[in-house]
Amino acid sequence: MLQEKTYWHDTVTMPSGSDLTSLPAKVDVAVIGAGYTGLSAALSLAKRGVRVVVLDAEIIGWGASSRNGGMVLPGLKLGMDAVMRKYGRDVARQMYKCSLDSIETVEEVVKQEHIDCGFTRTGHVVAASKPQHYEALAVEVEFMAREFNRTVRVVPQAEQRSEIGSDAFYGLLVDESSAGLNPAQYVVGLARAAAGAGAALCEQARVTKLGKSAAGFAVETARGKVLADKILVATSGYTGRVTRGLQKKVIPIGSYIIATERLREDVAEALNPHGRMIFDTKHYLHYFRLWDQRLIFGGRAAFSPETGSTVRQSAEILRRDMLQVYPQLRDAQIEFAWGGTLDFTFDMMPHIGGQDGLWYSLGYAGHGVAMATYLGKTVAEGMLSGGLKDHPFAAYPFPGAPLGLYNGQPWFLPFVGMWYRILDLVE
């Protein structure tokens, strides 16, 4: 029977919000958002003796941090060739190194904090949805070797069964650097580590107002007021009106996932022999992997943030799309369906920065498991050192919508979804 709930939440004891930590009266740093960014920053700050509180409107890890596909990937949403054209060779190389460092950061945190989340260096596969996409992947191999000294490889269509039990694609690119984990187990472990280091984690403490004075910030929440010298906005796709200037620069986009019943071991292994993280080359992309012999299959089945109706509709769409990739699963039951909200920016790039005591890290566009952990730590270090001016993700403007045609409500998402579907048909 289909359950409209996040499968990952059944694999770990999620915070319930029943035992609320008292709000401190005064802190050095108040972090808004208890996902990967906020918890990673809080962990780094608390370990250095900083008084820090993490405030969340819901419970720890409630948002995309416990609902994503658990893929720990290098690179950015924009391809590195596009990044290089836009920002130049030197900056692009710095950014790509940061993306590799982000995977190392997750691995280091998991090991140091003894987080049992199944972190494994499985590598990832990019599956070409059209013949010309495979040709582009072959060019990518040479580009990555030349510009980034990175070894990735292509697998032609005739040999792709060695990597994926599907004939739906036209060849693959394989990158061994990636990892996978259980995202809910990871965010719960990260929270436990931050609390153990001395951070106060306060759930059901929605921030309702920020007041600024020479003495710092007065942070009003649903549970009372906290005084803070500095603020870190780590709200990702749930950025709201309290930080209005940032809300108008972040687009909340829905992403949806289904999970099958537990498959026979031989069936699961045939789907994905090496346990890779897999995603295709469509604009309306799909991403999928195995966990505990279940196929976890996700995608932009709808661009709008999740509601009960969009989850149900997306489950039907994703099952249909899953069977196009894996027709052998036609009799497999779908047991879970859920959605989460990602944070895209208008340039599809991550942004970090800080001014007058208000800091932020936003815009991961689906690369948040690794990048949010890394940039949360990075911004924390910037707070302590006095700035981020030399960091590549702080060195370019954070754009809003063209002509200011966005007030934080993404009215245009249905048109974006339609446009992406047209591109996938005609490209």
Rosetta blueprint (number, residue, H / E / L):
1 M L
2 L L
3 Q E
4 E L
5 K L
6 T L
7 Y H
8 W H
9 H H
10 D H
11 T H
12 V L
13 T L
14 M L
15 P L
16 S L
17 G L
18 S L
19 D L
20 L L
21 T L
22 S L
23 L L
24 P L
25 A L
26 K E
27 V E
28 D E
29 V E
30 A E
31 V E
32 I E
33 G L
34 A L
35 G L
36 Y H
37 T H
38 G H
39 L H
40 S H
41 A H
42 A H
43 L H
44 S H
45 L H
46 A H
47 K H
48 R L
49 G L
50 V L
51 R L
52 V E
53 V E
54 V E
55 L E
56 D L
57 A L
58 E L
59 I L
60 I L
61 G L
62 W L
63 G L
64 A H
65 S H
66 S H
67 R L
68 N L
69 G L
70 G L
71 M E
72 V E
73 L L
74 P L
75 G L
76 L L
77 K L
78 L L
79 G L
80 M H
81 D H
82 A H
83 V H
84 M H
85 R H
86 K H
87 Y H
88 G L
89 R H
90 D H
91 V H
92 A H
93 R H
94 Q H
95 M H
96 Y H
97 K H
98 C H
99 S H
100 L H
101 D H
102 S H
103 I H
104 E H
105 T H
106 V H
107 E H
108 E H
109 V H
110 V H
111 K H
112 Q H
113 E L
114 H L
115 I L
116 D L
117 C L
118 G L
119 F L
120 T E
121 R L
122 T L
123 G L
124 H E
125 V E
126 V E
127 A E
128 A L
129 S L
130 K L
131 P H
132 Q H
133 H H
134 Y H
135 E H
136 A H
137 L H
138 A H
139 V H
140 E H
141 V H
142 E H
143 F H
144 M H
145 A H
146 R H
147 E H
148 F H
149 N L
150 R L
151 T L
152 V L
153 R E
154 V E
155 V E
156 P L
157 Q H
158 A H
159 E H
160 Q H
161 R H
162 S H
163 E L
164 I L
165 G L
166 S L
167 D L
168 A L
169 F L
170 Y L
171 G L
172 L E
173 L E
174 V E
175 D E
176 E L
177 S L
178 S L
179 A E
180 G E
181 L L
182 N L
183 P H
184 A H
185 Q H
186 Y H
187 V H
188 V H
189 G H
190 L H
191 A H
192 R H
193 A H
194 A H
195 A H
196 G H
197 A H
198 G L
199 A L
200 A E
201 L E
202 C E
203 E L
204 Q L
205 A L
206 R L
207 V E
208 T E
209 K E
210 L E
211 G E
212 K E
213 S E
214 A L
215 A L
216 G E
217 F E
218 A E
219 V E
220 E E
221 T E
222 A L
223 R L
224 G E
225 K E
226 V E
227 L E
228 A E
229 D E
230 K E
231 I E
232 L E
233 V E
234 A L
235 T L
236 S H
237 G H
238 Y H
239 T L
240 G L
241 R H
242 V H
243 T H
244 R H
245 G H
246 L H
247 Q H
248 K L
249 K L
250 V E
251 I E
252 P E
253 I E
254 G E
255 S E
256 Y E
257 I E
258 I E
259 A E
260 T E
261 E L
262 R L
263 L L
264 R L
265 E H
266 D H
267 V H
268 A H
269 E H
270 A H
271 L H
272 N L
273 P L
274 H L
275 G L
276 R L
277 M E
278 I E
279 F E
280 D E
281 T L
282 K L
283 H L
284 Y L
285 L L
286 H E
287 Y E
288 F E
289 R E
290 L E
291 W E
292 D L
293 Q L
294 R E
295 L E
296 I E
297 F E
298 G E
299 G E
300 R L
301 A L
302 A L
303 F L
304 S L
305 P L
306 E L
307 T L
308 G H
309 S H
310 T H
311 V H
312 R H
313 Q H
314 S H
315 A H
316 E H
317 I H
318 L H
319 R H
320 R H
321 D H
322 M H
323 L H
324 Q H
325 V H
326 Y L
327 P H
328 Q H
329 L H
330 R L
331 D L
332 A L
333 Q L
334 I E
335 E E
336 F E
337 A E
338 W E
339 G E
340 G E
341 T E
342 L E
343 D E
344 F E
345 T E
346 F L
347 D L
348 M L
349 M L
350 P L
351 H E
352 I E
353 G E
354 G E
355 Q E
356 D L
357 G L
358 L E
359 W E
360 Y E
361 S E
362 L E
363 G L
364 Y L
365 A L
366 G L
367 H L
368 G H
369 V H
370 A H
371 M H
372 A H
373 T H
374 Y H
375 L H
376 G H
377 K H
378 T H
379 V H
380 A H
381 E H
382 G H
383 M H
384 L H
385 S H
386 G L
387 G L
388 L L
389 K L
390 D L
391 H L
392 P H
393 F H
394 A H
395 A L
396 Y L
397 P L
398 F L
399 P L
400 G L
401 A L
402 P H
403 L H
404 G H
405 L L
406 Y L
407 N L
408 G L
409 Q L
410 P L
411 W L
412 F L
413 L H
414 P H
415 F H
416 V H
417 G H
418 M H
419 W H
420 Y H
421 R H
422 I H
423 L H
424 D H
425 L H
426 V H
427 E L
